[in-house]
């Protein structure tokens, strides 16, 4: 019984250490800037996260620019979709000839390979 009790005390002590270690590591990864982070990086940065030796953060200006880029990309997709559809419609009528042409190129490539191997 004495050994079991000592072992359980040691186990609870190590569990307490693990909890403290977890809480201390959780405290080092923070999303809100502390006074030291604010003085090092400045107050313009938001979403500060420190992982070991690296920092991740953003600014409101970068977030706004990112949103504008997403909107521009969406517009480009909307404008280019009909053009691509027209291009595909024009190519579809010649698709048979394109298959024959690709087969001829493949045969010619094979013959050239055989000729290079023989010489």
LORO-302582 format. One record per atom (N, C-alpha, C): x, y, z; residue in three letters. Coordinates in pm, whole numbers, padded with zeros to 5 digits, always signed. Layout:
XYZAla...
This chain:
+00082-00119+00000Unk+00000+00000+00000Unk+00086+00125+00000Unk+00195+00120+00076Unk+00281+00237+00083Unk+00341+00271-00051Unk+00381+00167-00125Unk+00439+00191-00257Unk+00336+00248-00353Unk+00215+00195-00344Unk+00111+00244-00433Unk+00081+00390-00405Unk+00079+00425-00277Unk+00049+00562-00242Unk+00159+00656-00289Unk+00285+00614-00270Unk+00396+00698-00318Unk+00389+00712-00468Unk+00360+00602-00537Unk+00352+00607-00683Unk+00240+00697-00730Unk+00128+00695-00659Unk+00018+00781-00701Unk+00052+00927-00677Unk+00127+00955-00568Unk+00170+01094-00544Unk+00263+01141-00655Unk+00357+01052-00692Unk+00450+01088-00798Unk+00374+01107-00929Unk+00277+01017-00952Unk+00197+01029-01075Unk+00118+01157-01078Unk+00060+01195-00964Unk-00017+01319-00962Unk+00074+01440-00975Unk+00196+01430-00920Unk+00291+01541-00934Unk+00332+01557-01080Unk+00361+01444-01148Unk+00401+01456-01288Unk+00285+01502-01374Unk+00161+01461-01339Unk+00045+01508-01413Unk+00029+01658-01394Unk+00055+01706-01271Unk+00048+01849-01246Unk+00152+01924-01325Unk+00272+01865-01336Unk+00378+01928-01418Unk+00338+01934-01564Unk+00276+01822-01612Unk+00232+01821-01752Unk+00127+01928-01776Unk+00034+01944-01681Unk-00069+02046-01698Unk-00006+02185-01700Unk+00091+02207-01610Unk+00158+02337-01611Unk+00236+02359-01738Unk+00299+02252-01789Unk+00376+02265-01913Unk+00283+02298-02029Unk+00166+02234-02031Unk+00069+02263-02137Unk+00019+02405-02127Unk-00011+02448-02005Unk-00063+02583-01989Unk+00043+02687-02022Unk+00170+02657-01992Unk+00274+02754-02025Unk+00297+02759-02175Unk+00287+02643-02244Unk+00305+02646-02389Unk+00185+02712-02455Unk+00065+02694-02398Unk-00053+02759-02452Unk-00044+02909-02433Unk+00022+02953-02327Unk+00035+03095-02302Unk+00132+03159-02402Unk+00229+03081-02453Unk+00324+03139-02548Unk+00262+03156-02686Unk+00158+03079-02718Unk+00087+03094-02844Unk-00036+03178-02814Unk-00030+03303-02852Unk-00137+03394-02817Unk-00189+03464-02941Unk-00317+03498-02939Unk-00374+03571-03051Unk-00388+03719-03020Unk-00382+03755-02895Unk-00390+03896-02856Unk-00249+03946-02824Unk-00210+04060-02876Unk-00074+04109-02851Unk-00055+04152-02707Unk+00060+04116-02653Unk+00095+04162-02520Unk+00175+04290-02533Unk+00214+04347-02424Unk+00288+04473-02426Unk+00420+04456-02501Unk+00490+04346-02475Unk+00619+04326-02541Unk+00602+04303-02691Unk+00498+04227-02731Unk+00473+04205-02873Unk+00437+04337-02941Unk+00357+04417-02875Unk+00315+04545-02931Unk+00434+04637-02952Unk+00527+04637-02859Unk+00643+04724-02871Unk+00740+04673-02978Unk+00747+04542-02999Unk+00837+04486-03099Unk+00780+04500-03239Unk+00652+04467-03257Unk+00593+04461-03391Unk+00510+04583-03427Unk+00462+04657-03334Unk+00380+04773-03363Unk+00234+04741-03346Unk+00152+04843-03336Unk+00009+04823-03308Unk-00072+04799-03434Unk-00015+04814-03554Unk-00089+04794-03678Unk-00114+04647-03707Unk-00038+04558-03647Unk-00050+04417-03675Unk-00159+04354-03590Unk-00238+04265-03655Unk-00345+04194-03585Unk-00326+04045-03606Unk-00399+03967-03532Unk-00392+03820-03536Unk-00249+03772-03516Unk-00184+03821-03414Unk-00047+03780-03383Unk-00045+03640-03325Unk+00039+03555-03381Unk+00056+03419-03330Unk+00204+03387-03334Unk+00259+03343-03221Unk+00400+03307-03217Unk+00410+03156-03204Unk+00481+03093-03296Unk+00508+02950-03293Unk+00658+02931-03288Unk+00708+02890-03174Unk+00850+02870-03150Unk+00929+02994-03191Unk+00993+02992-03309Unk+01077+03106-03351Unk+01012+03192-03458Unk+00890+03161-03500Unk+00827+03236-03608Unk+00703+03309-03558Unk+00671+03418-03626Unk+00552+03497-03596Unk+00461+03494-03718Unk+00332+03487-03695Unk+00233+03502-03800Unk+00143+03619-03762Unk+00117+03706-03859Unk+00032+03820-03831Unk-00017+03879-03962Unk-00109+03973-03953Unk-00161+04042-04069Unk-00196+04185-04029Unk-00237+04264-04128Unk-00284+04399-04100Unk-00418+04417-04168Unk-00489+04519-04129Unk-00619+04547-04192Unk-00601+04580-04339Unk-00494+04652-04372Unk-00469+04689-04512Unk-00446+04565-04598Unk-00369+04469-04546Unk-00344+04346-04621Unk-00473+04267-04639Unk-00557+04265-04536Unk-00685+04195-04547Unk-00775+04259-04651Unk-00777+04393-04656Unk-00857+04463-04757Unk-00805+04435-04897Unk-00673+04439-04914Unk-00614+04411-05045Unk-00643+04267-05088Unk-00637+04174-04995Unk-00668+04036-05025Unk-00812+04021-05074Unk-00904+04092-05011Unk-01044+04086-05053Unk-01061+04145-05192Unk-00992+04254-05222Unk-00999+04313-05356Unk-00944+04218-05462Unk-00836+04148-05428Unk-00778+04051-05521Unk-00877+03937-05548Unk-00945+03890-05444Unk-01043+03784-05462Unk-01157+03830-05553Unk-01204+03952-05533Unk-01311+04006-05618Unk-01265+04020-05762Unk-01143+04066-05784Unk-01089+04080-05919Unk-01076+03944-05987Unk-01030+03846-05914Unk-01018+03711-05969Unk-01155+03657-06009Unk-01255+03682-05927Unk-01391+03638-05959Unk-01440+03705-06087Unk-01413+03833-06103Unk-01451+03906-06225Unk-01382+03848-06348Unk-01254+03817-06336Unk-01180+03759-06448Unk-01242+03626-06489Unk-01279+03544-06391Unk-01345+03417-06422Unk-01477+03440-06495Unk-01554+03536-06448Unk-01683+03564-06512Unk-01665+03614-06655Unk-01565+03698-06680Unk-01542+03751-06814Unk-01480+03648-06908Unk-01397+03560-06856Unk-01329+03465-06943Unk-01411+03340-06973Unk-01510+03309-06891Unk-01589+03187-06912Unk-01657+03184-07050Unk-01724+03290-07095Unk-01786+03283-07228Unk-01682+03272-07341Unk-01568+03334-07324Unk-01463+03326-07426Unk-01412+03183-07438Unk-01389+03118-07326Unk-01342+02979-07327Unk-01450+02888-07386Unk-01576+02913-07351Unk-01685+02832-07407Unk-01692+02844-07559Unk-01677+02967-07611Unk-01678+02987-07757Unk-01559+02917-07822Unk-01443+02925-07759Unk-01323+02859-07812Unk-01343+02708-07819Unk-01397+02650-07714Unk-01422+02505-07712Unk-01525+02465-07816Unk-01628+02548-07835Unk-01730+02518-07936Unk-01668+02520-08076Unk-01575+02611-08100Unk-01508+02617-08231Unk-01415+02499-08253Unk-01352+02452-08149Unk-01257+02340-08161Unk-01331+02207-08176Unk-01449+02195-08118Unk-01522+02067-08119Unk-01546+02015-08260Unk-01573+02101-08355Unk-01601+02053-08491Unk-01477+01996-08558Unk-01359+02031-08510Unk-01234+01980-08568Unk-01167+01873-08480Unk-01237+01824-08378Unk-01175+01733-08284Unk-01133+01602-08350Unk-01210+01554-08446Unk-01175+01430-08517Unk-01043+01444-08590Unk-01027+01556-08659Unk-00903+01581-08733Unk-00784+01595-08636Unk-00808+01654-08520Unk-00700+01668-08421Unk-00656+01533-08367Unk-00749+01439-08349Unk-00712+01305-08305Unk-00627+01235-08411Unk-00667+01246-08538Unk-00590+01185-08648Unk-00451+01248-08654Unk-00443+01379-08639Unk-00315+01448-08643Unk-00225+01403-08528Unk-00281+01388-08408Unk-00199+01344-08295Unk-00152+01200-08315Unk-00233+01116-08376Unk-00191+00978-08405Unk-00078+00977-08507Unk-00085+01063-08608Unk+00022+01072-08708Unk+00153+01121-08645Unk+00146+01218-08558Unk+00266+01269-08490Unk+00326+01160-08401Unk+00242+01083-08333Unk+00292+00975-08248Unk+00361+00868-08331Unk+00303+00833-08447Unk+00365+00733-08535Unk+00497+00784-08590Unk+00502+00909-08629Unk+00625+00968-08680Unk+00733+00971-08572Unk+00696+01001-08449Unk+00790+01001-08337Unk+00844+00860-08313Unk+00757+00760-08322Unk+00801+00622-08302Unk+00899+00580-08412Unk+00869+00616-08538Unk+00960+00583-08648Unk+01094+00653-08631Unk+01094+00776-08588Unk+01219+00849-08566Unk+01300+00784-08454Unk+01233+00736-08351Unk+01302+00666-08242Unk+01365+00537-08290Unk+01292+00460-08375Unk+01347+00336-08430Unk+01468+00367-08517Unk+01461+00472-08597Unk+01573+00508-08685Unk+01695+00549-08603Unk+01671+00623-08494Unk+01783+00664-08409Unk+01845+00546-08337Unk+01765+00448-08302Unk+01815+00330-08234Unk+01898+00241-08329Unk+01857+00232-08453Unk+01926+00148-08551Unk+02061+00206-08592Unk+02074+00336-08589Unk+02200+00397-08635Unk+02294+00427-08522Unk
